[in-house]
Amino acid sequence: MTRLLIIGPPGSGKGTQAHRLSEQLGIPGISTGDMFRTHLAGQTPLGIEAEEYLDSGNLVPSHITTAMVQERLRQQDTKNGFLLDGYPRTLSQLEDLDHILKSIGHTLDAVLEITVDEDEIVRRLLLRSRIEGRSDDTEAVIRHRMQLYREETGPVVAQYAQRGLLFSVDGTAEVDQVTAGALKGIETVRTRRTAL
Ligand code: AMP
């Protein structure tokens, strides 16, 4: 049973690692960013509501995001674990997640943080914007998203560190190396916690 979070700034390779880890661990990956983009592409009411936030790099209001996550975590395929990617991004979402997990009788096993410095992030995201054409990959929006990450998600990372759940992996290493480091980190945190 593996219940994991992956946290990292935009452009840290978090999405790539989330896909690889969920595949290797045999658990569903749940990316709030992907869920919003799918809604947006399908022009669902939720997608239309989220559009302005996604385009400006702002956070979609928590009541919308949390309701979406809650509904997803109640689905059967998450019974044996999941890898949540991109949520929680604020302390208030962290509390919401605590409540959701409590209501379904689960706790987290580990939280993986991917670290990459800001200049490298801007370089990577500008490159990605040319390849993928994502509307939130302009330099001004990138810098805004990074600022939000520092200010809003920084305290989330600190809180999980305090709970003894956090391990960090250098996201500038080769993709395979980051995955290997992440798998090792997950095991280390799990072993440490079962030994408690
Ligand atoms: P991501 O792909 O994780 O970088 O997310 C892309 C965009 O989706 C973000 O810039 C936000 O607009 C929105 N989003 C994703 N996750 C969340 C969340 N936990 N809370 C609020 N907005 C989110």
Residues whose N, C-alpha, C, O or C-beta is under 5 A from the ligand:
A	BS01	AMP	P10 T32 G33 D34 F36 Y53 L54 G57 N58 L59 V60 T65 G86 Y87 P88 R89
